[in-house]
Every structure is written in C-alpha cells, then in structure tokens.
Amino acid sequence: MRQTSGIQWENAAQVIEPRVTASGIHVYPFDPAFPMQVRFLTLRSPSSVAPRRHDYFEVLYMESGSVVYRVPDRDVQVNQGDLFVIGSHIYHGIREYITPTVRAVVLYFHPSLILGENTTIEGAEYLVPFEIQGAGFPHGISASTGIPVQVLDLIRRIHQETASSTPRAQLAMKTYLKMILVLLMNYYASNVTTTGAVGRKNRNLERLQPLFDYVDHHYVENISVEQAAGLLRMSKSHFMRFFRAVTGQAFVSHLNRFRIGRAQHLMATTDFTIAAITQEVGFCDQSYFGVVFRRFVGMTPREYRDRLRAA
C-alpha cells in the first residue's frame, strides 16, 4: 500500500461545507485559468458532509479507512486503497462511516481544462467515464484492480507540480491528468455493465467529428448554429439538443471556449497585441472578446498576459 507523505491533511467538513449552497451545489474555488487541484482530506465520524453536487469532476483515493457513499440510486462502499469516481451534477455524500476516521486524496478538475484546448473527438473522449454516469454506474474501483494505486501515483505527481504556476508545470499537470483519464477510460470500456454506454457515447462523438474538424479549420470565421446543424444534416432544434446531450454544453459556448483557448495559447507563445489576438481567434469586437475571455478564464486578457509574464 503506497502512503502519501510530506503533505498537510485538512478537515473535510471545514473545506467543503462552507462552500455548499442551499441547493447542495459545492462551489470549488478553482484558479479560473487552470481549474485543477489536489486536496488531502480527513473525515471523522460523527461529523458529516452533506449530500452535494458540483459542476467539476472528482477522483477520490481512499488513503485509509472505509465509508459508504450514497449516490442517487444506491450505496457504494469505498475501502482503503479504492477509488471513488464522480461526475458533475450527481448528488453524493457519506451515509455511513465504517471506520471512525478516514483519509482521502482527492483530485478535483473542471472539464473545461480538457475541452478548452481543442475541438476534436479526443478531448471529449477523455471525459467519457464522467459523462456516462447513469443508474448502475460503478463509481467505485476496487484496489484489487491495480488501477487506484496507479492513479494515486499520478495525483501525487500533479500535487508536486502545484508549487509552480509556470507553463511547463501546468503542461506536466495536464499530461498527468490525461494519463489518469486514459486509465479510467480503459477500465470502464472493459467493464461489461458500461460497454454499451461507452459505445453509444463514442458513436455520438463520431457523429460530431465533421463539425469538430470544420471548427478546427474555420474558427476564425463566423459559424452560426444553423450552419453547424447543416454540416451534420440536422434540423437546428435537433442539433442543439444533440450537441448539448453529447458535450454537456451549447454549441456557441463550445465554440467560444475553443476560441478563448486559442487566445490563451497565442498570449503564451507570441507577442501579438490583444487587439491582434482578438481578430486571430474570430472575434470582431475587442470589448466583446474581453467579456467572453473573462467569463471563461476569470480575468481580463491583459491580467492573464501579465500573469504569464510574471511566472
């Protein structure tokens, strides 16, 4: 059993509870420019963490102890050395402590960290294990599979890089995250209870691939919802429903997120002015570009560039 060392353990109730809204939504204080974080949490009976949901994804490694988690359709026991994998907007919470104290290493990340860097099928495919979590989904992965300890090693590598906010460190963290996602993809793809769901998800992504390819080459141009629907030979209303069901976001949001990702790349790798970058990524108006950039990144383009230069 691999043990973590040299880290600071935190009381989970103090970390999580203050940020849970009345509707049970946990609002995580991510750095909007790089929404991923590792926390080392201690949970003790009889203190409880209320059932909650969130818009980010969560991978929990049970360092010690055992608990029973409650998800909408059943209970899931998570023992020492197991993983607990939870997607967005799924209510979950601890129903029972089997041991009085547990320790968990938790990786939190927002899907935009993966989806924002490209529009290809690859980006969405990484997230399939989190997008197919319907009734009966096996949220727990047993230590006996060997997967959890591999994931723990990668989470620890991510944590080691968090001391630096340099582009190199962030690239390393994202690479380790993708390695975790590949492990989960392979595990769930071979699980007999989810193979059909994975297959359906992949087929739906393949239907969108011509549009993803078009956006990759034409994102500088104006691309309307009607035009996108036409490329896939769908009605506008059917396309809007289908795209949101497959990707979890509206097409316009997806397109703007991709454009902003390209803008971030240009800011990090060129000396182009913000006005020039606005045009390069398909925005006609610099003020509107600033509004959209702030919505997705959490700061203005100038603030983002200044942060890069200071790193």
Contacts in CASP RR format, 6 or more apart in sequence:
PFRMAT RR
TARGET T0000
AUTHOR 0000-0000-0000
METHOD contacts of the structure
MODEL  1
MRQTSGIQWENAAQVIEPRVTASGIHVYPFDPAFPMQVRFLTLRSPSSVA
PRRHDYFEVLYMESGSVVYRVPDRDVQVNQGDLFVIGSHIYHGIREYITP
TVRAVVLYFHPSLILGENTTIEGAEYLVPFEIQGAGFPHGISASTGIPVQ
VLDLIRRIHQETASSTPRAQLAMKTYLKMILVLLMNYYASNVTTTGAVGR
KNRNLERLQPLFDYVDHHYVENISVEQAAGLLRMSKSHFMRFFRAVTGQA
FVSHLNRFRIGRAQHLMATTDFTIAAITQEVGFCDQSYFGVVFRRFVGMT
PREYRDRLRAA
1 80 0 8 1.000
1 81 0 8 1.000
1 149 0 8 1.000
2 149 0 8 1.000
2 152 0 8 1.000
2 153 0 8 1.000
3 63 0 8 1.000
4 40 0 8 1.000
4 63 0 8 1.000
4 105 0 8 1.000
4 152 0 8 1.000
4 156 0 8 1.000
7 40 0 8 1.000
7 159 0 8 1.000
8 40 0 8 1.000
9 40 0 8 1.000
9 41 0 8 1.000
9 42 0 8 1.000
9 103 0 8 1.000
10 39 0 8 1.000
10 40 0 8 1.000
10 41 0 8 1.000
10 42 0 8 1.000
11 41 0 8 1.000
11 42 0 8 1.000
11 44 0 8 1.000
12 41 0 8 1.000
12 42 0 8 1.000
12 43 0 8 1.000
12 49 0 8 1.000
12 104 0 8 1.000
13 43 0 8 1.000
13 47 0 8 1.000
13 48 0 8 1.000
13 49 0 8 1.000
15 39 0 8 1.000
15 41 0 8 1.000
16 26 0 8 1.000
16 41 0 8 1.000
16 49 0 8 1.000
16 52 0 8 1.000
17 49 0 8 1.000
17 50 0 8 1.000
19 26 0 8 1.000
19 27 0 8 1.000
19 28 0 8 1.000
19 29 0 8 1.000
20 26 0 8 1.000
20 27 0 8 1.000
20 50 0 8 1.000
20 52 0 8 1.000
21 27 0 8 1.000
24 50 0 8 1.000
24 51 0 8 1.000
24 52 0 8 1.000
24 53 0 8 1.000
24 91 0 8 1.000
25 52 0 8 1.000
25 53 0 8 1.000
25 54 0 8 1.000
25 55 0 8 1.000
26 52 0 8 1.000
26 53 0 8 1.000
26 54 0 8 1.000
27 54 0 8 1.000
28 37 0 8 1.000
28 54 0 8 1.000
28 56 0 8 1.000
28 108 0 8 1.000
30 36 0 8 1.000
30 37 0 8 1.000
30 56 0 8 1.000
30 108 0 8 1.000
30 110 0 8 1.000
31 37 0 8 1.000
32 296 0 8 1.000
32 297 0 8 1.000
32 298 0 8 1.000
32 299 0 8 1.000
33 264 0 8 1.000
33 297 0 8 1.000
33 298 0 8 1.000
33 299 0 8 1.000
33 304 0 8 1.000
33 307 0 8 1.000
34 113 0 8 1.000
34 165 0 8 1.000
34 170 0 8 1.000
34 173 0 8 1.000
35 56 0 8 1.000
35 109 0 8 1.000
35 110 0 8 1.000
35 112 0 8 1.000
35 113 0 8 1.000
36 107 0 8 1.000
36 108 0 8 1.000
36 109 0 8 1.000
36 110 0 8 1.000
36 113 0 8 1.000
36 158 0 8 1.000
36 173 0 8 1.000
36 174 0 8 1.000
36 177 0 8 1.000
37 107 0 8 1.000
37 108 0 8 1.000
37 109 0 8 1.000
37 162 0 8 1.000
38 105 0 8 1.000
38 106 0 8 1.000
38 107 0 8 1.000
38 108 0 8 1.000
38 155 0 8 1.000
38 158 0 8 1.000
38 159 0 8 1.000
38 162 0 8 1.000
39 105 0 8 1.000
39 106 0 8 1.000
39 108 0 8 1.000
40 63 0 8 1.000
40 103 0 8 1.000
40 104 0 8 1.000
40 105 0 8 1.000
40 106 0 8 1.000
41 103 0 8 1.000
41 104 0 8 1.000
41 105 0 8 1.000
41 106 0 8 1.000
42 101 0 8 1.000
42 102 0 8 1.000
42 103 0 8 1.000
43 49 0 8 1.000
43 67 0 8 1.000
43 94 0 8 1.000
43 97 0 8 1.000
43 101 0 8 1.000
43 102 0 8 1.000
43 103 0 8 1.000
43 104 0 8 1.000
44 97 0 8 1.000
44 100 0 8 1.000
44 101 0 8 1.000
44 102 0 8 1.000
45 97 0 8 1.000
45 100 0 8 1.000
45 101 0 8 1.000
46 97 0 8 1.000
48 94 0 8 1.000
49 93 0 8 1.000
49 94 0 8 1.000
50 93 0 8 1.000
51 70 0 8 1.000
51 91 0 8 1.000
51 92 0 8 1.000
51 93 0 8 1.000
52 91 0 8 1.000
52 92 0 8 1.000
52 93 0 8 1.000
53 88 0 8 1.000
53 89 0 8 1.000
53 90 0 8 1.000
53 91 0 8 1.000
53 92 0 8 1.000
54 88 0 8 1.000
54 89 0 8 1.000
55 88 0 8 1.000
55 89 0 8 1.000
55 110 0 8 1.000
56 88 0 8 1.000
56 108 0 8 1.000
56 109 0 8 1.000
56 110 0 8 1.000
56 111 0 8 1.000
57 86 0 8 1.000
57 87 0 8 1.000
57 88 0 8 1.000
57 108 0 8 1.000
57 109 0 8 1.000
57 110 0 8 1.000
57 111 0 8 1.000
57 127 0 8 1.000
57 130 0 8 1.000
58 84 0 8 1.000
58 85 0 8 1.000
58 86 0 8 1.000
58 87 0 8 1.000
58 106 0 8 1.000
58 107 0 8 1.000
58 108 0 8 1.000
59 83 0 8 1.000
59 84 0 8 1.000
59 85 0 8 1.000
59 106 0 8 1.000
59 107 0 8 1.000
59 151 0 8 1.000
59 155 0 8 1.000
59 180 0 8 1.000
59 184 0 8 1.000
60 78 0 8 1.000
60 83 0 8 1.000
60 84 0 8 1.000
60 85 0 8 1.000
60 86 0 8 1.000
60 104 0 8 1.000
60 105 0 8 1.000
60 106 0 8 1.000
60 107 0 8 1.000
61 81 0 8 1.000
61 82 0 8 1.000
61 83 0 8 1.000
61 104 0 8 1.000
61 105 0 8 1.000
61 106 0 8 1.000
61 148 0 8 1.000
61 151 0 8 1.000
61 152 0 8 1.000
61 155 0 8 1.000
62 78 0 8 1.000
62 79 0 8 1.000
62 80 0 8 1.000
62 81 0 8 1.000
62 82 0 8 1.000
62 83 0 8 1.000
62 84 0 8 1.000
62 102 0 8 1.000
62 103 0 8 1.000
62 104 0 8 1.000
63 80 0 8 1.000
63 81 0 8 1.000
63 102 0 8 1.000
63 103 0 8 1.000
63 104 0 8 1.000
63 105 0 8 1.000
64 80 0 8 1.000
64 99 0 8 1.000
64 101 0 8 1.000
64 102 0 8 1.000
64 103 0 8 1.000
65 79 0 8 1.000
65 80 0 8 1.000
65 98 0 8 1.000
65 99 0 8 1.000
65 101 0 8 1.000
65 102 0 8 1.000
65 103 0 8 1.000
66 77 0 8 1.000
66 78 0 8 1.000
66 79 0 8 1.000
66 80 0 8 1.000
66 97 0 8 1.000
66 98 0 8 1.000
66 99 0 8 1.000
66 102 0 8 1.000
67 77 0 8 1.000
67 78 0 8 1.000
67 94 0 8 1.000
67 96 0 8 1.000
67 97 0 8 1.000
67 98 0 8 1.000
67 99 0 8 1.000
67 102 0 8 1.000
68 75 0 8 1.000
68 76 0 8 1.000
68 77 0 8 1.000
68 78 0 8 1.000
68 94 0 8 1.000
68 95 0 8 1.000
68 96 0 8 1.000
68 98 0 8 1.000
69 75 0 8 1.000
69 76 0 8 1.000
69 77 0 8 1.000
69 78 0 8 1.000
69 84 0 8 1.000
69 92 0 8 1.000
69 93 0 8 1.000
69 94 0 8 1.000
69 95 0 8 1.000
69 139 0 8 1.000
70 76 0 8 1.000
70 92 0 8 1.000
70 93 0 8 1.000
70 94 0 8 1.000
70 95 0 8 1.000
71 86 0 8 1.000
71 90 0 8 1.000
71 91 0 8 1.000
71 92 0 8 1.000
71 139 0 8 1.000
72 90 0 8 1.000
72 91 0 8 1.000
72 135 0 8 1.000
73 134 0 8 1.000
73 135 0 8 1.000
73 136 0 8 1.000
74 136 0 8 1.000
75 95 0 8 1.000
75 96 0 8 1.000
76 84 0 8 1.000
76 139 0 8 1.000
76 140 0 8 1.000
77 98 0 8 1.000
78 84 0 8 1.000
78 140 0 8 1.000
79 98 0 8 1.000
79 142 0 8 1.000
79 143 0 8 1.000
80 143 0 8 1.000
81 143 0 8 1.000
81 148 0 8 1.000
81 149 0 8 1.000
82 140 0 8 1.000
82 141 0 8 1.000
82 142 0 8 1.000
82 143 0 8 1.000
82 148 0 8 1.000
83 140 0 8 1.000
83 141 0 8 1.000
83 147 0 8 1.000
83 148 0 8 1.000
83 151 0 8 1.000
84 139 0 8 1.000
84 140 0 8 1.000
84 141 0 8 1.000
85 129 0 8 1.000
85 130 0 8 1.000
85 139 0 8 1.000
85 140 0 8 1.000
85 141 0 8 1.000
85 184 0 8 1.000
86 92 0 8 1.000
86 133 0 8 1.000
86 139 0 8 1.000
87 130 0 8 1.000
87 131 0 8 1.000
87 133 0 8 1.000
88 111 0 8 1.000
88 130 0 8 1.000
90 133 0 8 1.000
92 139 0 8 1.000
105 152 0 8 1.000
105 155 0 8 1.000
105 156 0 8 1.000
107 155 0 8 1.000
107 158 0 8 1.000
107 177 0 8 1.000
107 180 0 8 1.000
109 177 0 8 1.000
111 127 0 8 1.000
111 130 0 8 1.000
112 257 0 8 1.000
112 296 0 8 1.000
113 174 0 8 1.000
113 177 0 8 1.000
114 123 0 8 1.000
114 126 0 8 1.000
114 127 0 8 1.000
114 177 0 8 1.000
114 178 0 8 1.000
114 181 0 8 1.000
115 123 0 8 1.000
115 124 0 8 1.000
115 127 0 8 1.000
115 247 0 8 1.000
115 249 0 8 1.000
115 254 0 8 1.000
115 257 0 8 1.000
116 257 0 8 1.000
116 258 0 8 1.000
116 260 0 8 1.000
116 261 0 8 1.000
117 123 0 8 1.000
117 261 0 8 1.000
118 216 0 8 1.000
118 258 0 8 1.000
119 212 0 8 1.000
119 215 0 8 1.000
119 216 0 8 1.000
119 219 0 8 1.000
119 254 0 8 1.000
119 258 0 8 1.000
120 209 0 8 1.000
120 212 0 8 1.000
120 213 0 8 1.000
120 216 0 8 1.000
121 205 0 8 1.000
121 206 0 8 1.000
121 208 0 8 1.000
121 209 0 8 1.000
121 212 0 8 1.000
124 131 0 8 1.000
124 205 0 8 1.000
124 246 0 8 1.000
124 247 0 8 1.000
125 185 0 8 1.000
125 202 0 8 1.000
125 205 0 8 1.000
126 178 0 8 1.000
126 181 0 8 1.000
126 182 0 8 1.000
126 185 0 8 1.000
127 181 0 8 1.000
128 185 0 8 1.000
128 188 0 8 1.000
128 198 0 8 1.000
128 201 0 8 1.000
128 202 0 8 1.000
129 181 0 8 1.000
129 184 0 8 1.000
129 185 0 8 1.000
129 187 0 8 1.000
129 188 0 8 1.000
131 201 0 8 1.000
131 248 0 8 1.000
132 188 0 8 1.000
132 194 0 8 1.000
132 197 0 8 1.000
132 198 0 8 1.000
132 201 0 8 1.000
133 139 0 8 1.000
134 197 0 8 1.000
136 193 0 8 1.000
137 193 0 8 1.000
137 194 0 8 1.000
138 188 0 8 1.000
138 191 0 8 1.000
138 193 0 8 1.000
138 194 0 8 1.000
141 147 0 8 1.000
141 148 0 8 1.000
141 187 0 8 1.000
142 148 0 8 1.000
143 149 0 8 1.000
145 187 0 8 1.000
147 183 0 8 1.000
147 184 0 8 1.000
147 187 0 8 1.000
150 183 0 8 1.000
151 180 0 8 1.000
151 183 0 8 1.000
151 184 0 8 1.000
154 176 0 8 1.000
154 177 0 8 1.000
154 179 0 8 1.000
154 180 0 8 1.000
154 183 0 8 1.000
155 176 0 8 1.000
155 180 0 8 1.000
157 172 0 8 1.000
157 176 0 8 1.000
158 173 0 8 1.000
158 176 0 8 1.000
158 177 0 8 1.000
161 169 0 8 1.000
161 170 0 8 1.000
161 172 0 8 1.000
161 173 0 8 1.000
161 176 0 8 1.000
162 169 0 8 1.000
162 173 0 8 1.000
163 169 0 8 1.000
165 307 0 8 1.000
165 311 0 8 1.000
166 311 0 8 1.000
167 268 0 8 1.000
167 308 0 8 1.000
167 311 0 8 1.000
188 194 0 8 1.000
188 198 0 8 1.000
189 195 0 8 1.000
189 198 0 8 1.000
201 246 0 8 1.000
204 242 0 8 1.000
204 245 0 8 1.000
204 246 0 8 1.000
205 246 0 8 1.000
207 232 0 8 1.000
207 242 0 8 1.000
207 246 0 8 1.000
208 232 0 8 1.000
208 243 0 8 1.000
208 246 0 8 1.000
208 247 0 8 1.000
210 231 0 8 1.000
210 232 0 8 1.000
211 228 0 8 1.000
211 231 0 8 1.000
211 232 0 8 1.000
214 223 0 8 1.000
214 228 0 8 1.000
214 231 0 8 1.000
215 223 0 8 1.000
215 255 0 8 1.000
215 258 0 8 1.000
219 255 0 8 1.000
219 258 0 8 1.000
219 259 0 8 1.000
219 262 0 8 1.000
219 281 0 8 1.000
219 282 0 8 1.000
220 280 0 8 1.000
220 281 0 8 1.000
220 282 0 8 1.000
221 282 0 8 1.000
223 255 0 8 1.000
225 236 0 8 1.000
225 239 0 8 1.000
225 240 0 8 1.000
225 251 0 8 1.000
225 252 0 8 1.000
226 236 0 8 1.000
228 239 0 8 1.000
228 243 0 8 1.000
228 251 0 8 1.000
229 235 0 8 1.000
229 236 0 8 1.000
229 238 0 8 1.000
229 239 0 8 1.000
229 240 0 8 1.000
230 239 0 8 1.000
232 239 0 8 1.000
234 242 0 8 1.000
239 251 0 8 1.000
240 250 0 8 1.000
240 251 0 8 1.000
243 250 0 8 1.000
243 251 0 8 1.000
243 254 0 8 1.000
244 250 0 8 1.000
247 254 0 8 1.000
249 257 0 8 1.000
256 292 0 8 1.000
256 296 0 8 1.000
257 296 0 8 1.000
259 281 0 8 1.000
259 282 0 8 1.000
259 283 0 8 1.000
259 292 0 8 1.000
260 281 0 8 1.000
260 292 0 8 1.000
260 293 0 8 1.000
260 296 0 8 1.000
260 297 0 8 1.000
261 281 0 8 1.000
261 296 0 8 1.000
262 280 0 8 1.000
262 281 0 8 1.000
263 277 0 8 1.000
263 278 0 8 1.000
263 280 0 8 1.000
263 281 0 8 1.000
263 289 0 8 1.000
263 293 0 8 1.000
263 301 0 8 1.000
264 297 0 8 1.000
264 304 0 8 1.000
266 272 0 8 1.000
266 277 0 8 1.000
266 280 0 8 1.000
266 281 0 8 1.000
267 274 0 8 1.000
267 277 0 8 1.000
267 301 0 8 1.000
267 304 0 8 1.000
267 305 0 8 1.000
267 308 0 8 1.000
268 308 0 8 1.000
270 277 0 8 1.000
272 280 0 8 1.000
274 286 0 8 1.000
274 289 0 8 1.000
274 301 0 8 1.000
274 302 0 8 1.000
274 305 0 8 1.000
275 286 0 8 1.000
277 301 0 8 1.000
278 284 0 8 1.000
278 285 0 8 1.000
278 286 0 8 1.000
278 289 0 8 1.000
281 289 0 8 1.000
283 289 0 8 1.000
283 292 0 8 1.000
289 301 0 8 1.000
290 300 0 8 1.000
290 301 0 8 1.000
293 300 0 8 1.000
293 301 0 8 1.000
293 304 0 8 1.000
294 300 0 8 1.000
297 304 0 8 1.000
299 307 0 8 1.000
END
